[in-house]
């Protein structure tokens, strides 16, 4: 029986060694938080959103610059077409080139551009506040996971101690059974207790491994990377000094520093500016427009040289009233050479420019402007409700955290008293059991009570630290395990 028991115990204890000594892979809470701030996926996504908001702001600022466009076209025309220089129909094939440019400057548009820029500035501030809020939330989640891992390891140590205690007690009881001082049932009961304690130990190890996996996910750390918690030397008494802090004070501080509240306020301001920009689209807009262009056509020619080779009758006559005779009309016979006007000369000669003031009246556009204004009003109302909801949620969370912290203090103090009482009861029961004055069932009950009391004390201890860290979170204090 002893050999079977020892073999089973070795199998159970094989994966149960947890290092309590600092190693190269040991992490403090501060190191874990700093690493998460740089590598957490959610934070990186929020940083991308902040960059997009910055680009939108830059784009809206650039809309204040003139809109300048240029175009160029080159082609070949054949068949019946209009000569771009003479505006006459021609029936020949020719090459053509046209260049044009335009510029438009908005002079007055009811501050649409400026309101849009201001709205995007507020949106950028909101995105930065969202990033700050997420960084704070990740820090709190890392601290929560860190404390959970510490508690899980403490529970493992308690379970290991309980298994060792049960093992030693079984060995001593077996000797008493072999000597005839105790019945065989006592050994059987202790074997069952040892198996139960071993199963509890396995469960606590699973909880510890699960806590480590969760914190690695928060840190975006490869799951194959060694990770060990550098357990701090925590003195619980300094954490209990919270009598001078009340919920109203915590909320007052948090409402001024809480990034989510700031974000909701920036979003409301942005919605107000977007409503003003949407209203501006209902009114006329004044702008200055300038255009310039030129063109070239292969059909456009000029006379290079000419000469008069003689004259020829036209068949027409002019009547001389003095001599009362008809005088025939002649026309000169001309010989000339023509050449295609060069590209640069045509572009220079055909250059045309214009500047104009343009007043644009939005008469009917499918109710788009009115619909956008209505949407902007609804968005402003939604942003205002969101701001109120954020403030209310913060107040609710602060008051709840304050009450939870005070209840956690009371729970810890009660657990501490219960542990002291359970330890004293166990020490007394152990002596009576060794003297044969207490049966095994009663002894195991008292031993289990001590185990539960120690486990509850550790749970209450780290629950208290966590609840007080939440208070620090709302007060804007750095998350550390130092009081």
VENPE-V203830 format. One line per field, one symbol per residue. burial: + if it has 9 or more other ideal C-beta (glycine too) atoms within 8 Angstrom, else -. A space follows every 10 residues. Layout:
burial=???
This chain:
burial=----+--++- -++--+-+-- -----++-+- -++-+++-++ --++-++-++ -+++-++--+ ---------- ------+--- --+-+----+ ---+++++++ ++++++--++ +++-++++++ ++++++++++ ++++++-+++ ++++++++++ ++++++++++ -++-+++-++ -+++-++--- -+---++-++ +-+++-++-+ ++-++-++-+ ++++++-++- +-----+++- -----+--+- -+----+--+ +-+++--+++ ++++++++++ ++++++++++ +---++++++ +++++++-++ -------+-- ---------+ -------++- --+--+---- +----++--+ +------+-- -+------+- -++-+++-++ -+++-++--+ +--++-+++- ++++++-++- ++-+++-++- +++-++--++ -++------+ -+++-+++++ ++++++++++ ++++++++++ +++++---+- ---
